[in-house]
Amino acid sequence: MDELLARAMQGVDPDDPAASLRIFSNLMGLVPWWNLIAWQVFFVVVGALLGWWRGRTMAGIVAALVLGPFGWVVPFMPKRVPPSQSPGGGPLPPPLPGSKKR
């Protein structure tokens, strides 16, 4: 932990008003960005393949983009049924005469 703090405080004057911004910049310089980007691309590609396999490509891509590998379960979840259709797949019957629509 001392090594990380030393690297974060490298070249920082603690009395400077912009010291926190410089510390943040030093910490962001320590992050392995290319590895994080490569893993995210991998997660999205696998999510797209799983979504394509289940017929929900866009759901797989968006879920993997937002949730990473946890989003891979989204294409396997049941699809939503629009309210204009019955659970059996056909349209709902027309309303009975004399019934009021709310």
MARPA-669164 format. One record per atom (N, C-alpha, C, O): residue in three letters; atom name; z, y, x. Coordinates in Angstrom, 2 decimals, always signed. Each point is the difference from the previous one (the first is absolute). Layout:
SITE  resn  name        Z        Y        X
SITE   ALA    CA        Z        Y        X
...
//
This chain:
SITE  resn  name        Z        Y        X
SITE   MET     N    +0.00    -1.19    +0.83
SITE   MET    CA    +0.00    +1.19    -0.83
SITE   MET     C    +0.00    +1.25    +0.87
SITE   MET     O    -0.63    +1.01    -0.33
SITE   ASP     N    +1.35    -1.09    +1.46
SITE   ASP    CA    +0.04    +1.15    +0.90
SITE   ASP     C    -1.39    +0.32    +0.56
SITE   ASP     O    -0.36    +1.16    +0.18
SITE   GLU     N    -0.42    -2.21    +0.08
SITE   GLU    CA    -1.36    +0.21    +0.51
SITE   GLU     C    -0.87    +0.70    -1.04
SITE   GLU     O    -0.77    +0.90    +0.33
SITE   LEU     N    +0.89    -1.31    -1.59
SITE   LEU    CA    -0.77    +0.63    -1.07
SITE   LEU     C    +0.39    +1.46    -0.16
SITE   LEU     O    -0.87    +0.86    -0.16
SITE   LEU     N    +2.17    -0.57    +0.20
SITE   LEU    CA    +0.44    +1.39    -0.11
SITE   LEU     C    -0.48    +0.83    +1.19
SITE   LEU     O    -0.36    +1.16    -0.16
SITE   ALA     N    +0.37    -1.76    +1.35
SITE   ALA    CA    -0.48    +0.72    +1.19
SITE   ALA     C    -1.48    +0.31    -0.12
SITE   ALA     O    -0.44    +1.08    +0.38
SITE   ARG     N    -0.34    -2.02    -0.91
SITE   ARG    CA    -1.44    +0.24    -0.17
SITE   ARG     C    -0.26    +1.03    -1.10
SITE   ARG     O    -0.94    +0.78    +0.11
SITE   ALA     N    +1.76    -0.79    -1.15
SITE   ALA    CA    -0.17    +0.98    -1.08
SITE   ALA     C    +0.38    +1.40    +0.46
SITE   ALA     O    -0.60    +0.98    -0.44
SITE   MET     N    +1.58    -0.87    +1.31
SITE   MET    CA    +0.47    +1.31    +0.46
SITE   MET     C    -0.72    +0.50    +1.24
SITE   MET     O    +0.33    +1.06    +0.52
SITE   GLN     N    -1.32    -1.81    -0.04
SITE   GLN    CA    -0.73    +0.38    +1.21
SITE   GLN     C    -0.73    +1.33    -0.21
SITE   GLN     O    -0.83    +0.13    -0.90
SITE   GLY     N    +1.15    +0.86    +1.74
SITE   GLY    CA    -0.64    +1.31    -0.06
SITE   GLY     C    +0.48    +0.87    -1.15
SITE   GLY     O    -0.70    +0.95    -0.36
SITE   VAL     N    +1.85    -1.24    -0.23
SITE   VAL    CA    +0.51    +0.75    -1.15
SITE   VAL     C    +1.20    +0.84    +0.44
SITE   VAL     O    +0.93    -0.50    +0.63
SITE   ASP     N    -0.98    +1.76    -0.98
SITE   ASP    CA    +1.15    +0.89    +0.21
SITE   ASP     C    +0.82    -0.01    -1.29
SITE   ASP     O    -0.48    +0.49    -1.03
SITE   PRO     N    +1.71    -1.03    +1.05
SITE   PRO    CA    +0.78    -0.10    -1.24
SITE   PRO     C    +0.30    +1.35    -0.66
SITE   PRO     O    +0.29    +0.04    -1.20
SITE   ASP     N    -0.35    +1.05    +1.94
SITE   ASP    CA    +0.29    +1.31    -0.57
SITE   ASP     C    -1.23    +0.64    -0.66
SITE   ASP     O    +0.12    +1.02    -0.68
SITE   ASP     N    -1.29    -1.62    +0.88
SITE   ASP    CA    -1.24    +0.53    -0.56
SITE   ASP     C    -0.03    -0.26    -1.52
SITE   ASP     O    +0.32    -1.10    -0.43
SITE   PRO     N    -0.70    +2.09    -0.38
SITE   PRO    CA    -0.07    -0.21    -1.45
SITE   PRO     C    -1.03    -1.07    -0.39
SITE   PRO     O    +0.13    -0.62    -1.06
SITE   ALA     N    -1.15    +0.41    +1.87
SITE   ALA    CA    -1.03    -0.98    -0.31
SITE   ALA     C    +0.29    -1.35    +0.65
SITE   ALA     O    -0.91    -0.82    +0.14
SITE   ALA     N    +2.15    +0.57    +0.27
SITE   ALA    CA    +0.35    -1.24    +0.68
SITE   ALA     C    -0.20    -1.22    -0.90
SITE   ALA     O    -0.46    -1.04    +0.47
SITE   SER     N    +0.80    +1.16    -1.74
SITE   SER    CA    -0.15    -1.15    -0.90
SITE   SER     C    -1.47    -0.38    -0.16
SITE   SER     O    -0.33    -1.19    -0.10
SITE   LEU     N    -0.55    +2.18    +0.07
SITE   LEU    CA    -1.43    -0.29    -0.10
SITE   LEU     C    -0.50    -0.70    +1.26
SITE   LEU     O    -0.83    -0.90    -0.08
SITE   ARG     N    +1.33    +1.32    +1.24
SITE   ARG    CA    -0.39    -0.64    +1.26
SITE   ARG     C    +0.53    -1.43    +0.09
SITE   ARG     O    -0.69    -0.89    +0.49
SITE   ILE     N    +1.91    +0.66    -0.97
SITE   ILE    CA    +0.56    -1.36    -0.03
SITE   ILE     C    -0.83    -0.89    -0.92
SITE   ILE     O    -0.31    -1.14    +0.35
SITE   PHE     N    -0.04    +1.66    -1.52
SITE   PHE    CA    -0.84    -0.75    -0.93
SITE   PHE     C    -1.34    -0.34    +0.64
SITE   PHE     O    -0.50    -1.11    -0.15
SITE   SER     N    -0.09    +2.07    +0.84
SITE   SER    CA    -1.27    -0.22    +0.68
SITE   SER     C    +0.13    -1.08    +1.07
SITE   SER     O    -0.88    -0.85    +0.15
SITE   ASN     N    +1.97    +0.87    +0.60
SITE   ASN    CA    +0.22    -1.02    +1.02
SITE   ASN     C    +0.17    -1.39    -0.62
SITE   ASN     O    -0.52    -0.98    +0.52
SITE   LEU     N    +1.23    +0.90    -1.64
SITE   LEU    CA    +0.18    -1.28    -0.67
SITE   LEU     C    -1.31    -0.54    -0.57
SITE   LEU     O    -0.27    -1.20    +0.07
SITE   MET     N    -0.56    +2.09    -0.63
SITE   MET    CA    -1.29    -0.44    -0.53
SITE   MET     C    -0.93    -0.47    +1.12
SITE   MET     O    -0.88    -0.84    -0.22
SITE   GLY     N    +1.08    +1.38    +1.42
SITE   GLY    CA    -0.78    -0.46    +1.15
SITE   GLY     C    +0.38    -1.39    +0.45
SITE   GLY     O    -0.78    -0.65    +0.70
SITE   LEU     N    +1.95    +0.17    -1.09
SITE   LEU    CA    +0.45    -1.34    +0.37
SITE   LEU     C    -0.49    -1.08    -0.96
SITE   LEU     O    +0.09    -1.19    +0.31
SITE   VAL     N    -0.61    +1.57    -1.46
SITE   VAL    CA    -0.44    -0.96    -1.01
SITE   VAL     C    -1.34    -0.61    +0.41
SITE   VAL     O    -0.91    +0.73    +0.40
SITE   PRO     N    +0.78    -2.06    -0.48
SITE   PRO    CA    -1.28    -0.66    +0.33
SITE   PRO     C    -0.99    +0.11    -1.17
SITE   PRO     O    -0.17    -0.95    -0.76
SITE   TRP     N    -0.48    +2.11    +0.61
SITE   TRP    CA    -0.84    +0.28    -1.16
SITE   TRP     C    -1.16    -0.97    -0.16
SITE   TRP     O    -0.29    -0.43    -1.11
SITE   TRP     N    -0.37    +0.06    +2.21
SITE   TRP    CA    -1.17    -0.89    -0.12
SITE   TRP     C    +0.41    -1.36    -0.52
SITE   TRP     O    -0.74    -0.62    -0.76
SITE   ASN     N    +1.92    +0.13    +1.16
SITE   ASN    CA    +0.47    -1.28    -0.52
SITE   ASN     C    +0.29    +0.10    -1.50
SITE   ASN     O    -0.33    -0.91    -0.76
SITE   LEU     N    +0.95    +2.00    +0.34
SITE   LEU    CA    +0.31    +0.18    -1.42
SITE   LEU     C    -1.28    +0.09    -0.84
SITE   LEU     O    -0.07    -0.55    -1.09
SITE   ILE     N    -0.92    +1.26    +1.61
SITE   ILE    CA    -1.27    +0.13    -0.73
SITE   ILE     C    -0.71    -1.34    -0.08
SITE   ILE     O    -0.55    -0.36    -1.04
SITE   ALA     N    +0.54    -0.39    +2.15
SITE   ALA    CA    -0.66    -1.32    +0.00
SITE   ALA     C    +0.67    -0.95    -0.99
SITE   ALA     O    -0.69    -0.72    -0.72
SITE   TRP     N    +2.01    +0.72    +0.67
SITE   TRP    CA    +0.69    -0.86    -0.96
SITE   TRP     C    -0.30    +0.42    -1.43
SITE   TRP     O    -0.18    -0.86    -0.86
SITE   GLN     N    +0.13    +2.16    +0.60
SITE   GLN    CA    -0.29    +0.47    -1.36
SITE   GLN     C    -1.41    -0.41    -0.43
SITE   GLN     O    -0.21    -0.40    -1.15
SITE   VAL     N    -0.75    +0.49    +2.06
SITE   VAL    CA    -1.37    -0.43    -0.31
SITE   VAL     C    +0.00    -1.50    -0.31
SITE   VAL     O    -0.66    -0.44    -0.94
SITE   PHE     N    +1.39    -0.34    +1.73
SITE   PHE    CA    +0.10    -1.44    -0.25
SITE   PHE     C    +0.60    -0.27    -1.38
SITE   PHE     O    -0.51    -0.86    -0.73
SITE   PHE     N    +1.58    +1.57    +0.36
SITE   PHE    CA    +0.62    -0.20    -1.31
SITE   PHE     C    -0.96    +0.32    -1.13
SITE   PHE     O    -0.05    -0.72    -1.00
SITE   VAL     N    -0.73    +1.80    +1.16
SITE   VAL    CA    -0.95    +0.39    -1.05
SITE   VAL     C    -1.13    -1.02    -0.11
SITE   VAL     O    -0.43    -0.32    -1.11
SITE   VAL     N    -0.06    -0.18    +2.24
SITE   VAL    CA    -1.09    -1.00    -0.04
SITE   VAL     C    +0.48    -1.28    -0.69
SITE   VAL     O    -0.72    -0.55    -0.83
SITE   VAL     N    +1.91    +0.08    +1.18
SITE   VAL    CA    +0.52    -1.20    -0.66
SITE   VAL     C    +0.24    +0.27    -1.48
SITE   VAL     O    -0.29    -0.86    -0.84
SITE   GLY     N    +0.81    +2.04    +0.49
SITE   GLY    CA    +0.19    +0.34    -1.40
SITE   GLY     C    -1.32    +0.05    -0.76
SITE   GLY     O    -0.07    -0.42    -1.16
SITE   ALA     N    -0.98    +0.93    +1.80
SITE   ALA    CA    -1.32    +0.04    -0.64
SITE   ALA     C    -0.54    -1.40    -0.21
SITE   ALA     O    -0.58    -0.30    -1.04
SITE   LEU     N    +0.76    -0.58    +2.03
SITE   LEU    CA    -0.47    -1.38    -0.14
SITE   LEU     C    +0.75    -0.74    -1.11
SITE   LEU     O    -0.61    -0.72    -0.79
SITE   LEU     N    +1.93    +0.90    +0.74
SITE   LEU    CA    +0.77    -0.64    -1.07
SITE   LEU     C    -0.39    +0.56    -1.37
SITE   LEU     O    -0.11    -0.74    -0.97
SITE   GLY     N    -0.08    +2.06    +0.91
SITE   GLY    CA    -0.42    +0.61    -1.26
SITE   GLY     C    -1.39    -0.45    -0.43
SITE   GLY     O    -0.23    -0.23    -1.19
SITE   TRP     N    -0.68    +0.10    +2.14
SITE   TRP    CA    -1.36    -0.47    -0.32
SITE   TRP     C    +0.06    -1.43    -0.52
SITE   TRP     O    -0.71    -0.35    -0.94
SITE   TRP     N    +1.54    -0.46    +1.56
SITE   TRP    CA    +0.14    -1.40    -0.40
SITE   TRP     C    +0.54    -0.12    -1.42
SITE   TRP     O    -0.38    -0.91    -0.74
SITE   ARG     N    +1.27    +1.84    +0.35
SITE   ARG    CA    +0.59    -0.03    -1.33
SITE   ARG     C    -0.73    +0.91    -1.00
SITE   ARG     O    +0.42    +0.08    -1.16
SITE   GLY     N    -1.48    +0.60    +1.58
SITE   GLY    CA    -0.75    +0.87    -0.91
SITE   GLY     C    +0.64    +1.36    -0.18
SITE   GLY     O    -0.27    +0.67    -1.00
SITE   ARG     N    +1.10    -0.24    +1.93
SITE   ARG    CA    +0.69    +1.30    -0.09
SITE   ARG     C    -0.01    +0.67    +1.37
SITE   ARG     O    +1.05    +0.26    +0.58
SITE   THR     N    -2.24    +0.01    -0.09
SITE   THR    CA    -0.15    +0.53    +1.36
SITE   THR     C    +0.71    +1.33    +0.18
SITE   THR     O    +0.73    +0.18    +0.97
SITE   MET     N    -0.93    +0.75    -1.88
SITE   MET    CA    +0.59    +1.33    +0.16
SITE   MET     C    +1.53    -0.08    -0.06
SITE   MET     O    +0.68    +0.71    +0.74
SITE   ALA     N    -0.15    -1.55    -1.59
SITE   ALA    CA    +1.46    -0.15    -0.06
SITE   ALA     C    +0.54    -0.54    +1.31
SITE   ALA     O    +1.06    +0.43    +0.46
SITE   GLY     N    -1.77    -1.37    +0.16
SITE   GLY    CA    +0.42    -0.55    +1.28
SITE   GLY     C    -0.04    +1.03    +1.11
SITE   GLY     O    +0.90    +0.05    +0.83
SITE   ILE     N    -1.94    +0.77    -0.82
SITE   ILE    CA    -0.12    +1.03    +1.04
SITE   ILE     C    +1.08    +1.06    -0.14
SITE   ILE     O    +0.67    +0.34    +0.98
SITE   VAL     N    -0.49    +0.18    -2.19
SITE   VAL    CA    +0.98    +1.07    -0.21
SITE   VAL     C    +1.41    -0.50    +0.26
SITE   VAL     O    +0.80    +0.69    +0.62
SITE   ALA     N    -0.48    -1.88    -1.10
SITE   ALA    CA    +1.35    -0.55    +0.20
SITE   ALA     C    +0.28    -0.24    +1.48
SITE   ALA     O    +1.10    +0.29    +0.47
SITE   ALA     N    -2.08    -0.82    +0.27
SITE   ALA    CA    +0.20    -0.23    +1.43
SITE   ALA     C    +0.09    +1.32    +0.75
SITE   ALA     O    +0.73    +0.09    +0.99
SITE   LEU     N    -1.45    +0.91    -1.43
SITE   LEU    CA    +0.05    +1.30    +0.65
SITE   LEU     C    +1.36    +0.66    -0.19
SITE   LEU     O    +0.54    +0.62    +0.92
SITE   VAL     N    +0.02    -0.77    -2.11
SITE   VAL    CA    +1.28    +0.64    -0.30
SITE   VAL     C    +1.19    -0.84    +0.47
SITE   VAL     O    +0.96    +0.53    +0.55
SITE   LEU     N    -1.02    -1.84    -0.77
SITE   LEU    CA    +1.15    -0.86    +0.25
SITE   LEU     C    -0.13    -0.90    +1.22
SITE   LEU     O    +0.94    -0.72    +0.34
SITE   GLY     N    -2.09    +0.74    +0.33
SITE   GLY    CA    -0.19    -0.87    +1.15
SITE   GLY     C    -0.11    -1.45    -0.46
SITE   GLY     O    -0.62    -0.27    -1.03
SITE   PRO     N    +1.20    -0.66    +1.78
SITE   PRO    CA    -0.13    -1.41    -0.38
SITE   PRO     C    +0.72    -0.34    -1.30
SITE   PRO     O    -0.31    -1.02    -0.62
SITE   PHE     N    +1.27    +1.84    +0.20
SITE   PHE    CA    +0.66    -0.25    -1.28
SITE   PHE     C    -0.97    +0.21    -1.17
SITE   PHE     O    +0.21    -0.56    -1.08
SITE   GLY     N    -1.26    +1.35    +1.28
SITE   GLY    CA    -0.99    +0.23    -1.03
SITE   GLY     C    -0.94    -1.16    -0.23
SITE   GLY     O    -0.79    +0.01    -0.94
SITE   TRP     N    +0.87    -1.02    +1.79
SITE   TRP    CA    -0.88    -1.16    -0.16
SITE   TRP     C    +0.30    -0.80    -1.26
SITE   TRP     O    -0.83    -0.80    -0.42
SITE   VAL     N    +1.99    +0.99    -0.18
SITE   VAL    CA    +0.34    -0.74    -1.22
SITE   VAL     C    -0.61    +0.65    -1.24
SITE   VAL     O    -0.09    -0.64    -1.05
SITE   VAL     N    -0.32    +1.89    +1.13
SITE   VAL    CA    -0.50    +0.72    -1.17
SITE   VAL     C    -1.23    -0.66    -0.62
SITE   VAL     O    -0.05    -0.10    -1.22
SITE   PRO     N    -0.95    -0.36    +1.98
SITE   PRO    CA    -1.14    -0.65    -0.66
SITE   PRO     C    +0.38    -1.27    -0.75
SITE   PRO     O    -0.75    -0.43    -0.88
SITE   PHE     N    +1.88    -0.18    +1.19
SITE   PHE    CA    +0.42    -1.22    -0.67
SITE   PHE     C    +0.82    +0.26    -1.26
SITE   PHE     O    +0.30    -0.93    -0.75
SITE   MET     N    +0.06    +2.19    +0.53
SITE   MET    CA    +0.75    +0.34    -1.21
SITE   MET     C    -0.96    +0.00    -1.19
SITE   MET     O    -1.19    +0.26    +0.16
SITE   PRO     N    +1.71    -0.54    -1.37
SITE   PRO    CA    -0.90    -0.01    -1.17
SITE   PRO     C    -0.57    +1.39    -0.30
SITE   PRO     O    +0.65    +1.02    +0.23
SITE   LYS     N    -1.87    -1.03    -0.73
SITE   LYS    CA    -0.65    +1.27    -0.36
SITE   LYS     C    +0.65    +0.56    -1.25
SITE   LYS     O    +0.52    -0.73    -0.84
SITE   ARG     N    -0.57    +2.06    +0.72
SITE   ARG    CA    +0.50    +0.65    -1.21
SITE   ARG     C    -0.99    -0.19    -1.13
SITE   ARG     O    -1.21    +0.00    +0.21
SITE   VAL     N    +1.74    -0.15    -1.41
SITE   VAL    CA    -0.86    -0.10    -1.19
SITE   VAL     C    -0.03    +1.38    -0.64
SITE   VAL     O    +1.05    +0.55    -0.33
SITE   PRO     N    -2.25    +0.03    +0.16
SITE   PRO    CA    -0.07    +1.31    -0.65
SITE   PRO     C    +0.60    -0.07    -1.40
SITE   PRO     O    -0.11    -1.03    -0.66
SITE   PRO     N    +0.73    +2.11    +0.20
SITE   PRO    CA    +0.62    -0.03    -1.33
SITE   PRO     C    -0.99    -0.18    -1.14
SITE   PRO     O    +0.40    -0.32    -1.11
SITE   SER     N    -1.68    +0.53    +1.36
SITE   SER    CA    -0.99    -0.13    -1.07
SITE   SER     C    -0.43    -1.44    -0.19
SITE   SER     O    -0.82    -0.29    -0.87
SITE   GLN     N    +1.35    -0.64    +1.66
SITE   GLN    CA    -0.38    -1.39    -0.14
SITE   GLN     C    +1.24    -0.84    -0.28
SITE   GLN     O    +1.11    +0.35    +0.39
SITE   SER     N    -1.33    -1.44    -1.07
SITE   SER    CA    +1.11    -0.91    -0.27
SITE   SER     C    +0.19    -0.90    +1.22
SITE   SER     O    -0.87    -0.06    +0.86
SITE   PRO     N    +2.00    -0.63    -0.78
SITE   PRO    CA    +0.23    -0.88    +1.15
SITE   PRO     C    -1.04    -1.12    +0.12
SITE   PRO     O    -0.20    -0.52    +1.10
SITE   GLY     N    -0.45    +0.15    -2.19
SITE   GLY    CA    -1.01    -1.05    +0.04
SITE   GLY     C    -1.31    +0.46    +0.60
SITE   GLY     O    -0.86    -0.83    +0.27
SITE   GLY     N    +0.68    +2.11    -0.06
SITE   GLY    CA    -1.21    +0.51    +0.61
SITE   GLY     C    -0.93    +0.71    -0.96
SITE   GLY     O    -0.82    +0.80    +0.44
SITE   GLY     N    +0.92    -1.06    -1.74
SITE   GLY    CA    -0.88    +0.66    -0.95
SITE   GLY     C    +0.56    +1.33    -0.46
SITE   GLY     O    +1.16    +0.31    +0.29
SITE   PRO     N    -1.95    +0.46    -1.01
SITE   PRO    CA    +0.50    +1.29    -0.49
SITE   PRO     C    +1.03    -0.20    -1.10
SITE   PRO     O    +0.02    -1.04    -0.66
SITE   LEU     N    +0.82    +2.04    +0.46
SITE   LEU    CA    +0.99    -0.05    -1.07
SITE   LEU     C    -0.70    +0.14    -1.35
SITE   LEU     O    -1.04    +0.65    -0.10
SITE   PRO     N    +1.60    -1.25    -0.94
SITE   PRO    CA    -0.61    +0.15    -1.32
SITE   PRO     C    +0.18    +1.43    -0.50
SITE   PRO     O    +0.91    +0.70    +0.44
SITE   PRO     N    -1.78    -0.27    -1.36
SITE   PRO    CA    +0.14    +1.36    -0.52
SITE   PRO     C    +1.29    +0.13    -0.78
SITE   PRO     O    +0.52    -0.99    -0.50
SITE   PRO     N    +0.00    +2.20    +0.37
SITE   PRO    CA    +1.25    +0.19    -0.75
SITE   PRO     C    -0.21    -0.30    -1.48
SITE   PRO     O    -1.11    +0.13    -0.53
SITE   LEU     N    +2.18    -0.52    -0.12
SITE   LEU    CA    -0.05    -0.30    -1.42
SITE   LEU     C    -0.21    +1.28    -0.79
SITE   LEU     O    +0.46    +1.07    +0.41
SITE   PRO     N    -1.16    -1.17    -1.55
SITE   PRO    CA    -0.19    +1.20    -0.83
SITE   PRO     C    +1.35    +0.50    -0.51
SITE   PRO     O    +0.86    -0.78    -0.40
SITE   GLY     N    -0.71    +2.07    +0.41
SITE   GLY    CA    +1.22    +0.61    -0.48
SITE   GLY     C    +1.08    +0.14    +1.08
SITE   GLY     O    +1.00    +0.68    -0.23
SITE   SER     N    -1.18    -1.29    +1.38
SITE   SER    CA    +1.00    +0.18    +1.06
SITE   SER     C    -0.30    +1.27    +0.75
SITE   SER     O    -1.15    +0.36    +0.24
SITE   LYS     N    +2.22    +0.31    +0.13
SITE   LYS    CA    -0.16    +1.29    +0.71
SITE   LYS     C    +0.09    -0.25    +1.49
SITE   LYS     O    +0.80    -0.80    +0.48
SITE   LYS     N    -1.64    +1.50    +0.23
SITE   LYS    CA    -0.01    -0.11    +1.46
SITE   LYS     C    +0.97    +1.04    +0.56
SITE   LYS     O    -0.04    +1.16    -0.40
SITE   ARG     N    +0.90    -1.59    +1.34
SITE   ARG    CA    +0.98    +0.93    +0.57
SITE   ARG     C    -0.43    +0.47    +1.34
SITE   ARG     O    +0.70    +0.78    +0.63
//
